[in-house]
Each structure stands twice: as structure tokens, then as C-alpha cells.
Amino acid sequence: MVAPEDSTQRLAELLAGEALGDLDRAERAELDALLRAEPGHRRDEFRPIAALTRAALRGPAPAPMPQKLRSALQRTAEDWTARAVQRAR
């Protein structure tokens, strides 16, 4: 028997694959079966996310992060990591 979280994860993978248009026949059949077994999910629930992703990837590349901001974020991350390591000891 498949654990519920495993079937939910697989359902999410298949829904995403369908939204992107890259499922083969066997995967479509598996998706149909999982949707029948888990009626709380909609076949089209990943389509808006896929559409937004495609639109974002088509757009212009974002501007590079300013070096001052990059350095500040790096210092903050290093400080946070050091404190987390100390707490874990």
C-alpha cells in the first residue's frame, strides 16, 4: 500500500507535468487513477502556476543585485548560520 503522502506527492508531480504538457500515456493513466482516488484535487490546479512560470521565463532577465545589498545579505546569512550552529551544539 502506498503512503498517503507518497500518493499526494506523485499526484502533484503528475499535475505539474500535465500543466507543462509533458506526460506520456502511462503517466496520464496514472494521473486519472490518482484523481479518482483523491477527489479533493482538480485536474487544472497547476495550470495557473505553469502559465505564470512560462510567462516569467519569457520576460527580460532581472537586473543584477547591487553589490552592497548582496554583501549585506551574505553577512546576515553567515551570522544567522553561525548562531544556528551554536544553538545546535
N, C-alpha and C positions, 0 to 999 in steps of 0.2 A: 504494500500500500504506500502511496506517495504522501509525504507530509504535506499538510495544507499550505505551509509557507513555500514549499517547493513548487506546488502547482500554481500558486499565485505568482511566483517569480517567473515561471515558464509562461504563464498567460500574459504577463506584462511584456516579456521578450517577444512573444508572437504578435501581440497587438502592435508593438512598436515596429516590428518587421513588416506587418501588413500596412501600417500607415506609411512606411517608406517604400512600399511596393516591392519587397524582395523576398517574399515567401514562395517556396516551391509547393507542389501539390500536396505532399505529405504533411508539410507544416500547416497548410490551410485546413486540412482534415483534422489535425491535432487541435488547432485553434477552435474549429467548430465544436469539437467534443468538449474542450475546456469551457467554452462559453455556455454550453448546455449544462455542464456540471456546476458552474458558478454564475447563476443568472444575475447577480448583482453588478456584473461588468457589462459595459456596452462595447460593441464592436468598433465604434468610431471614437472611443475616448482618447486615443493617442493622436488622432489626425490633426487637431489644432496645434499640438506641440511639434509635430513633424513639419507642418506648414510654416510655423514660426522659425524653426531651425533652418529650413531651406531658405527662407527669406533673409535671415541673419547671415547665412553663409554667402549669399549673393551680394550683400551690401559691401560698401567700402571697408577696408581694414581699419580698425580703431587706431587712433593716434597713440604713439608710444607714451608710456607713463613717464612723467617728469622725473628726473634723477633724484631730486630732493625728496619727492614722495616715495619713490622706490626705496631709498636709503632708510627713510623713517619707518616704512613698513617692515623692512628687513630687520632693523634694530628691535622693533616691537616683537616680531616673531621670535627672534633669538632670545629676548628677555623672557617671553612667555614660555618658551620651550625649557629654558634653564629653570624657571620656577616650577614647572610641571615635573621635571626630572627630580628636583629636590623634594617635592611633596611625595613622590612615588617611593623615595628611599626610606 
